[in-house]
Amino acid sequence: MHIVYKADNLFDAHLAKHALEDAGIPAFVFGESLLGGMGELPLFGVLRVAIPDAARAEAEAVMAGLDLGHGPDDPISDIDDLAGQPA
């Protein structure tokens, strides 16, 4: 899996997911179930839109066409993005 977008909010994550799916690319939103876990405190840096590695180039082209801005400055280490990927 490749993280193609780190979203600020759930709406942007699902906009990206649906745009990718409309282009025929399977997309997954990770971190959605964590949003209510912190109570009243905002939880940032957990929403990520992932796609299969084979669709990376096409997915990046789709994401470039969206006007979602950039993802948040991620307080979670980029090492988390590498989880499950071969070294």
C-alpha positions as CSV (number, residue, x, y, z in Angstrom):
1,M,0.0,0.0,0.0
2,H,1.1,3.5,-0.7
3,I,-0.1,6.6,1.2
4,V,-1.2,9.0,-1.5
5,Y,-2.8,11.6,0.7
6,K,-2.8,12.7,4.4
7,A,-6.0,14.4,5.1
8,D,-6.9,17.3,7.5
9,N,-10.4,16.0,7.9
10,L,-12.8,13.2,7.0
11,F,-14.5,15.1,4.2
12,D,-11.2,15.6,2.3
13,A,-10.2,12.0,2.9
14,H,-13.4,10.7,1.4
15,L,-13.3,13.2,-1.5
16,A,-9.8,11.9,-2.4
17,K,-11.0,8.3,-2.0
18,H,-14.0,8.8,-4.3
19,A,-11.9,10.7,-6.9
20,L,-9.5,7.8,-7.0
21,E,-12.3,5.2,-7.2
22,D,-13.9,7.2,-10.0
23,A,-10.6,6.8,-11.9
24,G,-10.8,3.0,-11.3
25,I,-8.2,2.9,-8.5
26,P,-9.1,1.1,-5.3
27,A,-8.6,3.4,-2.4
28,F,-8.8,3.0,1.4
29,V,-9.2,5.5,4.2
30,F,-7.1,4.6,7.3
31,G,-7.6,6.2,10.7
32,E,-11.3,6.9,10.3
33,S,-12.3,4.9,13.4
34,L,-9.7,6.8,15.5
35,L,-11.4,10.2,15.2
36,G,-13.7,9.8,18.2
37,G,-11.1,8.1,20.4
38,M,-9.6,11.3,21.9
39,G,-12.9,12.7,23.2
40,E,-13.0,16.5,22.8
41,L,-9.4,16.9,21.9
42,P,-8.7,17.2,18.1
43,L,-6.7,14.3,16.7
44,F,-4.5,15.3,13.7
45,G,-2.4,13.3,11.4
46,V,-4.2,10.0,11.5
47,L,-6.4,10.1,8.3
48,R,-4.5,8.7,5.3
49,V,-5.7,7.6,1.9
50,A,-3.9,4.6,0.6
51,I,-3.8,2.9,-2.8
52,P,-2.1,-0.3,-4.1
53,D,1.5,0.3,-5.1
54,A,0.9,-0.7,-8.7
55,A,-1.5,2.3,-9.1
56,R,0.9,4.9,-7.7
57,A,1.6,6.9,-10.8
58,E,-2.0,7.1,-11.9
59,A,-3.2,7.9,-8.4
60,E,-0.7,10.8,-8.0
61,A,-2.0,12.2,-11.3
62,V,-5.6,12.1,-10.0
63,M,-4.6,13.7,-6.7
64,A,-2.7,16.5,-8.5
65,G,-6.0,17.3,-10.3
66,L,-7.8,17.8,-7.0
67,D,-7.9,21.1,-5.1
68,L,-7.5,19.7,-1.6
69,G,-4.4,21.6,-0.6
70,H,-1.6,19.7,1.1
71,G,-1.9,17.3,4.0
72,P,-1.2,18.4,7.5
73,D,2.2,18.7,9.0
74,D,2.2,15.2,10.3
75,P,3.0,14.7,14.0
76,I,3.2,11.0,13.4
77,S,6.5,9.7,12.1
78,D,6.8,8.9,8.4
79,I,8.1,5.5,9.6
80,D,4.4,4.7,10.1
81,D,3.9,5.0,6.4
82,L,6.4,2.3,5.8
83,A,4.6,-0.2,8.0
84,G,3.9,-3.4,6.1
85,Q,6.2,-2.5,3.2
86,P,9.2,-4.6,2.4
87,A,12.5,-3.1,3.5
